[in-house]
C-alpha cells in the first residue's frame, strides 16, 4: 500500500510517501502501526484531530476499512479562501 504524507505531516516524518506492507484492518490501526515505528511517526500522529485522511483519493474517516485499498494519504485540514 502507498502511504502519502502532506504538509507538516511530511515534514515531521521526513518522507513524502512510502510503500508499506501492513496487516492493519482500519486507518486507525494503520496509524497505531506507524506510531510504533519511530518517534517521528509518533509525533506526526500524536493529535489525530489535526489530521485528515483520504483513501484512494477520497476523503475518509479513521475507522474506514483498508481491505483492497491501494493508497492512504494523511494531511492537515485545508481551508478555502
PyMOL Python script that loads the backbone (N, CA, C, O; Angstrom):
from pymol import cmd

cmd.read_pdbstr("""\
ATOM      1  N   UNK A   1       0.840  -1.158   0.000  1.00  0.00           N
ATOM      2  CA  UNK A   1       0.000   0.000   0.000  1.00  0.00           C
ATOM      3  C   UNK A   1       0.896   1.236   0.000  1.00  0.00           C
ATOM      4  O   UNK A   1       1.914   1.273   0.692  1.00  0.00           O
ATOM      5  N   UNK A   2       0.515   2.241  -0.775  1.00  0.00           N
ATOM      6  CA  UNK A   2       1.221   3.510  -0.774  1.00  0.00           C
ATOM      7  C   UNK A   2       0.646   4.392   0.326  1.00  0.00           C
ATOM      8  O   UNK A   2      -0.570   4.541   0.447  1.00  0.00           O
ATOM      9  N   UNK A   3       1.527   4.969   1.119  1.00  0.00           N
ATOM     10  CA  UNK A   3       1.109   5.916   2.143  1.00  0.00           C
ATOM     11  C   UNK A   3       1.762   7.248   1.808  1.00  0.00           C
ATOM     12  O   UNK A   3       2.981   7.334   1.666  1.00  0.00           O
ATOM     13  N   UNK A   4       0.938   8.286   1.684  1.00  0.00           N
ATOM     14  CA  UNK A   4       1.414   9.612   1.322  1.00  0.00           C
ATOM     15  C   UNK A   4       1.253  10.560   2.493  1.00  0.00           C
ATOM     16  O   UNK A   4       0.289  10.477   3.253  1.00  0.00           O
ATOM     17  N   UNK A   5       2.225  11.476   2.629  1.00  0.00           N
ATOM     18  CA  UNK A   5       2.206  12.460   3.702  1.00  0.00           C
ATOM     19  C   UNK A   5       2.326  13.848   3.084  1.00  0.00           C
ATOM     20  O   UNK A   5       3.153  14.074   2.200  1.00  0.00           O
ATOM     21  N   UNK A   6       1.495  14.777   3.556  1.00  0.00           N
ATOM     22  CA  UNK A   6       1.492  16.123   3.011  1.00  0.00           C
ATOM     23  C   UNK A   6       1.708  17.165   4.097  1.00  0.00           C
ATOM     24  O   UNK A   6       1.400  16.937   5.267  1.00  0.00           O
ATOM     25  N   UNK A   7       2.247  18.320   3.690  1.00  0.00           N
ATOM     26  CA  UNK A   7       2.438  19.494   4.542  1.00  0.00           C
ATOM     27  C   UNK A   7       3.281  19.145   5.769  1.00  0.00           C
ATOM     28  O   UNK A   7       4.319  18.496   5.637  1.00  0.00           O
ATOM     29  N   UNK A   8       2.844  19.570   6.969  1.00  0.00           N
ATOM     30  CA  UNK A   8       3.663  19.353   8.162  1.00  0.00           C
ATOM     31  C   UNK A   8       3.781  17.876   8.532  1.00  0.00           C
ATOM     32  O   UNK A   8       4.719  17.501   9.235  1.00  0.00           O
ATOM     33  N   UNK A   9       2.865  17.035   8.083  1.00  0.00           N
ATOM     34  CA  UNK A   9       2.985  15.594   8.340  1.00  0.00           C
ATOM     35  C   UNK A   9       4.238  15.081   7.633  1.00  0.00           C
ATOM     36  O   UNK A   9       5.030  14.339   8.213  1.00  0.00           O
ATOM     37  N   UNK A  10       4.406  15.483   6.383  1.00  0.00           N
ATOM     38  CA  UNK A  10       5.600  15.103   5.602  1.00  0.00           C
ATOM     39  C   UNK A  10       6.866  15.640   6.266  1.00  0.00           C
ATOM     40  O   UNK A  10       7.877  14.942   6.340  1.00  0.00           O
ATOM     41  N   UNK A  11       6.807  16.878   6.746  1.00  0.00           N
ATOM     42  CA  UNK A  11       7.979  17.477   7.384  1.00  0.00           C
ATOM     43  C   UNK A  11       8.387  16.716   8.644  1.00  0.00           C
ATOM     44  O   UNK A  11       9.577  16.512   8.886  1.00  0.00           O
ATOM     45  N   UNK A  12       7.420  16.302   9.437  1.00  0.00           N
ATOM     46  CA  UNK A  12       7.734  15.590  10.682  1.00  0.00           C
ATOM     47  C   UNK A  12       8.235  14.174  10.431  1.00  0.00           C
ATOM     48  O   UNK A  12       9.114  13.687  11.142  1.00  0.00           O
ATOM     49  N   UNK A  13       7.679  13.518   9.424  1.00  0.00           N
ATOM     50  CA  UNK A  13       8.101  12.144   9.131  1.00  0.00           C
ATOM     51  C   UNK A  13       9.363  12.125   8.280  1.00  0.00           C
ATOM     52  O   UNK A  13      10.182  11.212   8.390  1.00  0.00           O
ATOM     53  N   UNK A  14       9.515  13.136   7.434  1.00  0.00           N
ATOM     54  CA  UNK A  14      10.718  13.230   6.613  1.00  0.00           C
ATOM     55  C   UNK A  14      10.614  12.520   5.278  1.00  0.00           C
ATOM     56  O   UNK A  14      11.615  12.354   4.581  1.00  0.00           O
ATOM     57  N   UNK A  15       9.405  12.096   4.915  1.00  0.00           N
ATOM     58  CA  UNK A  15       9.174  11.405   3.642  1.00  0.00           C
ATOM     59  C   UNK A  15       7.885  11.922   3.014  1.00  0.00           C
ATOM     60  O   UNK A  15       6.926  12.224   3.725  1.00  0.00           O
ATOM     61  N   UNK A  16       7.856  12.026   1.688  1.00  0.00           N
ATOM     62  CA  UNK A  16       6.604  12.395   1.039  1.00  0.00           C
ATOM     63  C   UNK A  16       5.671  11.196   0.848  1.00  0.00           C
ATOM     64  O   UNK A  16       4.451  11.352   0.794  1.00  0.00           O
ATOM     65  N   UNK A  17       6.258   9.995   0.746  1.00  0.00           N
ATOM     66  CA  UNK A  17       5.487   8.774   0.527  1.00  0.00           C
ATOM     67  C   UNK A  17       6.343   7.569   0.842  1.00  0.00           C
ATOM     68  O   UNK A  17       7.572   7.636   0.864  1.00  0.00           O
ATOM     69  N   UNK A  18       5.661   6.466   1.084  1.00  0.00           N
ATOM     70  CA  UNK A  18       6.372   5.196   1.249  1.00  0.00           C
ATOM     71  C   UNK A  18       5.424   4.050   0.933  1.00  0.00           C
ATOM     72  O   UNK A  18       4.207   4.166   1.069  1.00  0.00           O
ATOM     73  N   UNK A  19       6.006   2.963   0.514  1.00  0.00           N
ATOM     74  CA  UNK A  19       5.266   1.728   0.234  1.00  0.00           C
ATOM     75  C   UNK A  19       5.410   0.855   1.472  1.00  0.00           C
ATOM     76  O   UNK A  19       6.523   0.564   1.908  1.00  0.00           O
ATOM     77  N   UNK A  20       4.271   0.437   2.041  1.00  0.00           N
ATOM     78  CA  UNK A  20       4.357  -0.385   3.244  1.00  0.00           C
ATOM     79  C   UNK A  20       3.511  -1.639   3.109  1.00  0.00           C
ATOM     80  O   UNK A  20       2.515  -1.667   2.386  1.00  0.00           O
ATOM     81  N   UNK A  21       3.926  -2.659   3.812  1.00  0.00           N
ATOM     82  CA  UNK A  21       3.129  -3.874   3.985  1.00  0.00           C
ATOM     83  C   UNK A  21       2.496  -3.759   5.362  1.00  0.00           C
ATOM     84  O   UNK A  21       3.188  -3.509   6.348  1.00  0.00           O
ATOM     85  N   UNK A  22       1.196  -3.939   5.431  1.00  0.00           N
ATOM     86  CA  UNK A  22       0.506  -3.798   6.703  1.00  0.00           C
ATOM     87  C   UNK A  22      -0.570  -4.858   6.859  1.00  0.00           C
ATOM     88  O   UNK A  22      -1.135  -5.347   5.881  1.00  0.00           O
ATOM     89  N   UNK A  23      -0.833  -5.194   8.086  1.00  0.00           N
ATOM     90  CA  UNK A  23      -1.946  -6.089   8.389  1.00  0.00           C
ATOM     91  C   UNK A  23      -3.086  -5.300   9.034  1.00  0.00           C
ATOM     92  O   UNK A  23      -4.051  -5.887   9.525  1.00  0.00           O
ATOM     93  N   UNK A  24      -2.975  -3.976   9.034  1.00  0.00           N
ATOM     94  CA  UNK A  24      -3.982  -3.113   9.648  1.00  0.00           C
ATOM     95  C   UNK A  24      -5.333  -3.289   8.954  1.00  0.00           C
ATOM     96  O   UNK A  24      -5.412  -3.355   7.727  1.00  0.00           O
ATOM     97  N   UNK A  25      -6.390  -3.364   9.761  1.00  0.00           N
ATOM     98  CA  UNK A  25      -7.741  -3.523   9.224  1.00  0.00           C
ATOM     99  C   UNK A  25      -8.397  -2.181   8.929  1.00  0.00           C
ATOM    100  O   UNK A  25      -9.228  -2.079   8.026  1.00  0.00           O
ATOM    101  N   UNK A  26      -8.023  -1.144   9.691  1.00  0.00           N
ATOM    102  CA  UNK A  26      -8.611   0.186   9.516  1.00  0.00           C
ATOM    103  C   UNK A  26      -7.499   1.229   9.453  1.00  0.00           C
ATOM    104  O   UNK A  26      -6.334   0.942   9.730  1.00  0.00           O
ATOM    105  N   UNK A  27      -7.886   2.440   9.084  1.00  0.00           N
ATOM    106  CA  UNK A  27      -6.914   3.537   9.075  1.00  0.00           C
ATOM    107  C   UNK A  27      -6.367   3.753  10.483  1.00  0.00           C
ATOM    108  O   UNK A  27      -5.165   3.964  10.649  1.00  0.00           O
ATOM    109  N   UNK A  28      -7.219   3.704  11.488  1.00  0.00           N
ATOM    110  CA  UNK A  28      -6.762   3.884  12.871  1.00  0.00           C
ATOM    111  C   UNK A  28      -5.730   2.825  13.246  1.00  0.00           C
ATOM    112  O   UNK A  28      -4.753   3.132  13.929  1.00  0.00           O
ATOM    113  N   UNK A  29      -5.933   1.590  12.811  1.00  0.00           N
ATOM    114  CA  UNK A  29      -4.953   0.525  13.060  1.00  0.00           C
ATOM    115  C   UNK A  29      -3.629   0.848  12.364  1.00  0.00           C
ATOM    116  O   UNK A  29      -2.556   0.631  12.926  1.00  0.00           O
ATOM    117  N   UNK A  30      -3.714   1.363  11.153  1.00  0.00           N
ATOM    118  CA  UNK A  30      -2.511   1.741  10.404  1.00  0.00           C
ATOM    119  C   UNK A  30      -1.758   2.842  11.143  1.00  0.00           C
ATOM    120  O   UNK A  30      -0.533   2.795  11.254  1.00  0.00           O
ATOM    121  N   UNK A  31      -2.482   3.822  11.641  1.00  0.00           N
ATOM    122  CA  UNK A  31      -1.853   4.912  12.390  1.00  0.00           C
ATOM    123  C   UNK A  31      -1.118   4.355  13.610  1.00  0.00           C
ATOM    124  O   UNK A  31       0.016   4.751  13.877  1.00  0.00           O
ATOM    125  N   UNK A  32      -1.744   3.450  14.347  1.00  0.00           N
ATOM    126  CA  UNK A  32      -1.095   2.861  15.525  1.00  0.00           C
ATOM    127  C   UNK A  32       0.164   2.096  15.123  1.00  0.00           C
ATOM    128  O   UNK A  32       1.182   2.148  15.812  1.00  0.00           O
ATOM    129  N   UNK A  33       0.080   1.395  14.012  1.00  0.00           N
ATOM    130  CA  UNK A  33       1.246   0.657  13.500  1.00  0.00           C
ATOM    131  C   UNK A  33       2.378   1.623  13.157  1.00  0.00           C
ATOM    132  O   UNK A  33       3.533   1.384  13.511  1.00  0.00           O
ATOM    133  N   UNK A  34       2.043   2.711  12.469  1.00  0.00           N
ATOM    134  CA  UNK A  34       3.049   3.701  12.089  1.00  0.00           C
ATOM    135  C   UNK A  34       3.646   4.379  13.326  1.00  0.00           C
ATOM    136  O   UNK A  34       4.857   4.587  13.393  1.00  0.00           O
ATOM    137  N   UNK A  35       2.809   4.720  14.296  1.00  0.00           N
ATOM    138  CA  UNK A  35       3.290   5.374  15.513  1.00  0.00           C
ATOM    139  C   UNK A  35       4.302   4.504  16.255  1.00  0.00           C
ATOM    140  O   UNK A  35       5.192   5.022  16.930  1.00  0.00           O
ATOM    141  N   UNK A  36       4.170   3.193  16.132  1.00  0.00           N
ATOM    142  CA  UNK A  36       5.089   2.275  16.785  1.00  0.00           C
ATOM    143  C   UNK A  36       6.419   2.114  16.079  1.00  0.00           C
ATOM    144  O   UNK A  36       7.342   1.513  16.628  1.00  0.00           O
ATOM    145  N   UNK A  37       6.531   2.636  14.880  1.00  0.00           N
ATOM    146  CA  UNK A  37       7.777   2.504  14.111  1.00  0.00           C
ATOM    147  C   UNK A  37       8.926   3.301  14.714  1.00  0.00           C
ATOM    148  O   UNK A  37       9.968   2.748  15.068  1.00  0.00           O
ATOM    149  N   UNK A  38       8.719   4.601  14.824  1.00  0.00           N
ATOM    150  CA  UNK A  38       9.770   5.510  15.287  1.00  0.00           C
ATOM    151  C   UNK A  38       9.120   6.735  15.915  1.00  0.00           C
ATOM    152  O   UNK A  38       7.932   6.992  15.723  1.00  0.00           O
ATOM    153  N   UNK A  39       9.910   7.478  16.661  1.00  0.00           N
ATOM    154  CA  UNK A  39       9.422   8.690  17.332  1.00  0.00           C
ATOM    155  C   UNK A  39       8.840   9.707  16.343  1.00  0.00           C
ATOM    156  O   UNK A  39       7.846  10.367  16.646  1.00  0.00           O
ATOM    157  N   UNK A  40       9.451   9.834  15.174  1.00  0.00           N
ATOM    158  CA  UNK A  40       8.962  10.832  14.207  1.00  0.00           C
ATOM    159  C   UNK A  40       7.525  10.537  13.779  1.00  0.00           C
ATOM    160  O   UNK A  40       6.756  11.471  13.551  1.00  0.00           O
ATOM    161  N   UNK A  41       7.150   9.289  13.667  1.00  0.00           N
ATOM    162  CA  UNK A  41       5.769   8.921  13.336  1.00  0.00           C
ATOM    163  C   UNK A  41       4.853   9.210  14.524  1.00  0.00           C
ATOM    164  O   UNK A  41       3.743   9.713  14.352  1.00  0.00           O
ATOM    165  N   UNK A  42       5.325   8.890  15.729  1.00  0.00           N
ATOM    166  CA  UNK A  42       4.534   9.145  16.930  1.00  0.00           C
ATOM    167  C   UNK A  42       4.225  10.633  17.058  1.00  0.00           C
ATOM    168  O   UNK A  42       3.113  11.008  17.431  1.00  0.00           O
ATOM    169  N   UNK A  43       5.194  11.472  16.754  1.00  0.00           N
ATOM    170  CA  UNK A  43       4.994  12.918  16.815  1.00  0.00           C
ATOM    171  C   UNK A  43       4.000  13.364  15.743  1.00  0.00           C
ATOM    172  O   UNK A  43       3.092  14.146  16.024  1.00  0.00           O
ATOM    173  N   UNK A  44       4.168  12.876  14.535  1.00  0.00           N
ATOM    174  CA  UNK A  44       3.291  13.282  13.427  1.00  0.00           C
ATOM    175  C   UNK A  44       1.835  12.884  13.667  1.00  0.00           C
ATOM    176  O   UNK A  44       0.921  13.602  13.261  1.00  0.00           O
ATOM    177  N   UNK A  45       1.617  11.754  14.319  1.00  0.00           N
ATOM    178  CA  UNK A  45       0.263  11.250  14.534  1.00  0.00           C
ATOM    179  C   UNK A  45      -0.211  11.416  15.985  1.00  0.00           C
ATOM    180  O   UNK A  45      -1.131  10.723  16.418  1.00  0.00           O
ATOM    181  N   UNK A  46       0.405  12.320  16.723  1.00  0.00           N
ATOM    182  CA  UNK A  46       0.060  12.480  18.135  1.00  0.00           C
ATOM    183  C   UNK A  46      -1.319  13.099  18.352  1.00  0.00           C
ATOM    184  O   UNK A  46      -1.941  12.862  19.387  1.00  0.00           O
ATOM    185  N   UNK A  47      -1.804  13.888  17.394  1.00  0.00           N
ATOM    186  CA  UNK A  47      -3.114  14.537  17.537  1.00  0.00           C
ATOM    187  C   UNK A  47      -3.934  14.303  16.273  1.00  0.00           C
ATOM    188  O   UNK A  47      -3.852  15.077  15.320  1.00  0.00           O
ATOM    189  N   UNK A  48      -4.720  13.239  16.270  1.00  0.00           N
ATOM    190  CA  UNK A  48      -5.491  12.894  15.069  1.00  0.00           C
ATOM    191  C   UNK A  48      -6.564  13.917  14.738  1.00  0.00           C
ATOM    192  O   UNK A  48      -7.029  13.970  13.600  1.00  0.00           O
ATOM    193  N   UNK A  49      -6.966  14.727  15.704  1.00  0.00           N
ATOM    194  CA  UNK A  49      -7.958  15.764  15.409  1.00  0.00           C
ATOM    195  C   UNK A  49      -7.378  16.833  14.484  1.00  0.00           C
ATOM    196  O   UNK A  49      -8.124  17.611  13.889  1.00  0.00           O
ATOM    197  N   UNK A  50      -6.052  16.875  14.362  1.00  0.00           N
ATOM    198  CA  UNK A  50      -5.386  17.833  13.488  1.00  0.00           C
ATOM    199  C   UNK A  50      -5.062  17.226  12.130  1.00  0.00           C
ATOM    200  O   UNK A  50      -4.335  17.830  11.341  1.00  0.00           O
ATOM    201  N   UNK A  51      -5.594  16.037  11.846  1.00  0.00           N
ATOM    202  CA  UNK A  51      -5.297  15.343  10.593  1.00  0.00           C
ATOM    203  C   UNK A  51      -6.561  14.954   9.851  1.00  0.00           C
ATOM    204  O   UNK A  51      -7.621  14.756  10.446  1.00  0.00           O
ATOM    205  N   UNK A  52      -6.427  14.851   8.560  1.00  0.00           N
ATOM    206  CA  UNK A  52      -7.464  14.300   7.696  1.00  0.00           C
ATOM    207  C   UNK A  52      -6.826  13.138   6.944  1.00  0.00           C
ATOM    208  O   UNK A  52      -5.604  13.042   6.833  1.00  0.00           O
ATOM    209  N   UNK A  53      -7.681  12.261   6.432  1.00  0.00           N
ATOM    210  CA  UNK A  53      -7.191  11.095   5.708  1.00  0.00           C
ATOM    211  C   UNK A  53      -8.014  10.910   4.438  1.00  0.00           C
ATOM    212  O   UNK A  53      -9.224  11.140   4.421  1.00  0.00           O
ATOM    213  N   UNK A  54      -7.332  10.491   3.381  1.00  0.00           N
ATOM    214  CA  UNK A  54      -8.008  10.127   2.139  1.00  0.00           C
ATOM    215  C   UNK A  54      -7.592   8.709   1.780  1.00  0.00           C
ATOM    216  O   UNK A  54      -6.430   8.325   1.911  1.00  0.00           O
ATOM    217  N   UNK A  55      -8.578   7.944   1.323  1.00  0.00           N
ATOM    218  CA  UNK A  55      -8.333   6.571   0.877  1.00  0.00           C
ATOM    219  C   UNK A  55      -8.613   6.527  -0.613  1.00  0.00           C
ATOM    220  O   UNK A  55      -9.704   6.867  -1.069  1.00  0.00           O
ATOM    221  N   UNK A  56      -7.602   6.099  -1.367  1.00  0.00           N
ATOM    222  CA  UNK A  56      -7.711   6.063  -2.823  1.00  0.00           C
ATOM    223  C   UNK A  56      -8.302   7.376  -3.355  1.00  0.00           C
ATOM    224  O   UNK A  56      -9.196   7.386  -4.201  1.00  0.00           O
ATOM    225  N   UNK A  57      -7.766   8.481  -2.824  1.00  0.00           N
ATOM    226  CA  UNK A  57      -8.063   9.850  -3.248  1.00  0.00           C
ATOM    227  C   UNK A  57      -9.474  10.326  -2.922  1.00  0.00           C
ATOM    228  O   UNK A  57      -9.985  11.248  -3.557  1.00  0.00           O
ATOM    229  N   UNK A  58     -10.107   9.691  -1.923  1.00  0.00           N
ATOM    230  CA  UNK A  58     -11.412  10.156  -1.445  1.00  0.00           C
ATOM    231  C   UNK A  58     -11.341  10.380   0.050  1.00  0.00           C
ATOM    232  O   UNK A  58     -10.869   9.519   0.792  1.00  0.00           O
ATOM    233  N   UNK A  59     -11.812  11.538   0.494  1.00  0.00           N
ATOM    234  CA  UNK A  59     -11.811  11.870   1.908  1.00  0.00           C
ATOM    235  C   UNK A  59     -12.521  10.771   2.693  1.00  0.00           C
ATOM    236  O   UNK A  59     -13.579  10.289   2.288  1.00  0.00           O
ATOM    237  N   UNK A  60     -11.930  10.385   3.811  1.00  0.00           N
ATOM    238  CA  UNK A  60     -12.460   9.266   4.572  1.00  0.00           C
ATOM    239  C   UNK A  60     -12.325   9.529   6.067  1.00  0.00           C
ATOM    240  O   UNK A  60     -11.940  10.621   6.484  1.00  0.00           O
ATOM    241  N   UNK A  61     -12.648   8.509   6.870  1.00  0.00           N
ATOM    242  CA  UNK A  61     -12.545   8.576   8.323  1.00  0.00           C
ATOM    243  C   UNK A  61     -11.497   7.588   8.809  1.00  0.00           C
ATOM    244  O   UNK A  61     -11.104   6.672   8.087  1.00  0.00           O
ATOM    245  N   UNK A  62     -11.054   7.787  10.038  1.00  0.00           N
ATOM    246  CA  UNK A  62     -10.033   6.921  10.604  1.00  0.00           C
ATOM    247  C   UNK A  62     -10.545   5.520  10.916  1.00  0.00           C
ATOM    248  O   UNK A  62      -9.748   4.605  11.123  1.00  0.00           O
ATOM    249  N   UNK A  63     -11.853   5.342  10.952  1.00  0.00           N
ATOM    250  CA  UNK A  63     -12.393   4.000  11.189  1.00  0.00           C
ATOM    251  C   UNK A  63     -12.681   3.244   9.885  1.00  0.00           C
ATOM    252  O   UNK A  63     -13.236   2.145   9.912  1.00  0.00           O
ATOM    253  N   UNK A  64     -12.306   3.829   8.756  1.00  0.00           N
ATOM    254  CA  UNK A  64     -12.536   3.199   7.453  1.00  0.00           C
ATOM    255  C   UNK A  64     -11.694   1.929   7.300  1.00  0.00           C
ATOM    256  O   UNK A  64     -10.558   1.861   7.769  1.00  0.00           O
ATOM    257  N   UNK A  65     -12.263   0.944   6.648  1.00  0.00           N
ATOM    258  CA  UNK A  65     -11.581  -0.329   6.387  1.00  0.00           C
ATOM    259  C   UNK A  65     -10.522  -0.146   5.298  1.00  0.00           C
ATOM    260  O   UNK A  65     -10.663   0.691   4.406  1.00  0.00           O
ATOM    261  N   UNK A  66      -9.473  -0.937   5.391  1.00  0.00           N
ATOM    262  CA  UNK A  66      -8.369  -0.846   4.429  1.00  0.00           C
ATOM    263  C   UNK A  66      -8.338  -1.985   3.414  1.00  0.00           C
ATOM    264  O   UNK A  66      -7.469  -2.003   2.543  1.00  0.00           O
ATOM    265  N   UNK A  67      -9.249  -2.916   3.507  1.00  0.00           N
ATOM    266  CA  UNK A  67      -9.248  -4.044   2.576  1.00  0.00           C
ATOM    267  C   UNK A  67      -9.372  -3.542   1.139  1.00  0.00           C
ATOM    268  O   UNK A  67     -10.305  -2.811   0.808  1.00  0.00           O
ATOM    269  N   UNK A  68      -8.432  -3.936   0.296  1.00  0.00           N
ATOM    270  CA  UNK A  68      -8.441  -3.560  -1.114  1.00  0.00           C
ATOM    271  C   UNK A  68      -7.938  -2.161  -1.410  1.00  0.00           C
ATOM    272  O   UNK A  68      -7.922  -1.751  -2.571  1.00  0.00           O
ATOM    273  N   UNK A  69      -7.531  -1.422  -0.401  1.00  0.00           N
ATOM    274  CA  UNK A  69      -7.064  -0.044  -0.578  1.00  0.00           C
ATOM    275  C   UNK A  69      -5.650  -0.045  -1.148  1.00  0.00           C
ATOM    276  O   UNK A  69      -4.800  -0.833  -0.733  1.00  0.00           O
ATOM    277  N   UNK A  70      -5.413   0.844  -2.097  1.00  0.00           N
ATOM    278  CA  UNK A  70      -4.083   0.976  -2.711  1.00  0.00           C
ATOM    279  C   UNK A  70      -3.302   2.158  -2.155  1.00  0.00           C
ATOM    280  O   UNK A  70      -2.071   2.137  -2.131  1.00  0.00           O
ATOM    281  N   UNK A  71      -4.030   3.215  -1.697  1.00  0.00           N
ATOM    282  CA  UNK A  71      -3.347   4.430  -1.277  1.00  0.00           C
ATOM    283  C   UNK A  71      -4.066   5.084  -0.097  1.00  0.00           C
ATOM    284  O   UNK A  71      -5.291   5.210  -0.086  1.00  0.00           O
ATOM    285  N   UNK A  72      -3.272   5.497   0.895  1.00  0.00           N
ATOM    286  CA  UNK A  72      -3.784   6.253   2.038  1.00  0.00           C
ATOM    287  C   UNK A  72      -2.946   7.521   2.128  1.00  0.00           C
ATOM    288  O   UNK A  72      -1.717   7.465   2.089  1.00  0.00           O
ATOM    289  N   UNK A  73      -3.617   8.665   2.250  1.00  0.00           N
ATOM    290  CA  UNK A  73      -2.915   9.941   2.356  1.00  0.00           C
ATOM    291  C   UNK A  73      -3.304  10.645   3.644  1.00  0.00           C
ATOM    292  O   UNK A  73      -4.476  10.672   4.020  1.00  0.00           O
ATOM    293  N   UNK A  74      -2.320  11.210   4.310  1.00  0.00           N
ATOM    294  CA  UNK A  74      -2.547  11.968   5.535  1.00  0.00           C
ATOM    295  C   UNK A  74      -2.145  13.418   5.306  1.00  0.00           C
ATOM    296  O   UNK A  74      -1.099  13.702   4.721  1.00  0.00           O
ATOM    297  N   UNK A  75      -2.992  14.335   5.777  1.00  0.00           N
ATOM    298  CA  UNK A  75      -2.741  15.763   5.567  1.00  0.00           C
ATOM    299  C   UNK A  75      -3.507  16.581   6.607  1.00  0.00           C
ATOM    300  O   UNK A  75      -4.481  16.099   7.186  1.00  0.00           O
ATOM    301  N   UNK A  76      -3.062  17.824   6.844  1.00  0.00           N
ATOM    302  CA  UNK A  76      -3.794  18.675   7.773  1.00  0.00           C
ATOM    303  C   UNK A  76      -5.085  19.185   7.105  1.00  0.00           C
ATOM    304  O   UNK A  76      -5.207  19.161   5.880  1.00  0.00           O
ATOM    305  N   UNK A  77      -6.041  19.644   7.923  1.00  0.00           N
ATOM    306  CA  UNK A  77      -7.262  20.219   7.336  1.00  0.00           C
ATOM    307  C   UNK A  77      -6.912  21.372   6.405  1.00  0.00           C
ATOM    308  O   UNK A  77      -5.955  22.109   6.640  1.00  0.00           O
ATOM    309  N   UNK A  78      -7.690  21.512   5.362  1.00  0.00           N
ATOM    310  CA  UNK A  78      -7.465  22.583   4.397  1.00  0.00           C
ATOM    311  C   UNK A  78      -8.508  23.663   4.605  1.00  0.00           C
ATOM    312  O   UNK A  78      -9.650  23.387   4.974  1.00  0.00           O
ATOM    313  N   UNK A  79      -8.099  24.885   4.365  1.00  0.00           N
ATOM    314  CA  UNK A  79      -9.065  25.992   4.439  1.00  0.00           C
ATOM    315  C   UNK A  79      -9.173  26.625   3.059  1.00  0.00           C
ATOM    316  O   UNK A  79      -8.216  26.644   2.285  1.00  0.00           O
ATOM    317  N   UNK A  80     -10.323  27.125   2.783  1.00  0.00           N
ATOM    318  CA  UNK A  80     -10.525  27.785   1.487  1.00  0.00           C
ATOM    319  C   UNK A  80     -10.500  29.285   1.662  1.00  0.00           C
ATOM    320  O   UNK A  80     -10.495  29.804   2.778  1.00  0.00           O
ATOM    321  N   UNK A  81     -10.486  29.957   0.552  1.00  0.00           N
ATOM    322  CA  UNK A  81     -10.484  31.408   0.681  1.00  0.00           C
ATOM    323  C   UNK A  81     -10.701  32.087  -0.620  1.00  0.00           C
ATOM    324  O   UNK A  81     -10.726  33.317  -0.678  1.00  0.00           O
TER     325      UNK A  81
END
""", "prot")
cmd.dss("prot")
cmd.show_as("cartoon", "prot")
cmd.util.cbc("prot")
cmd.orient("prot")
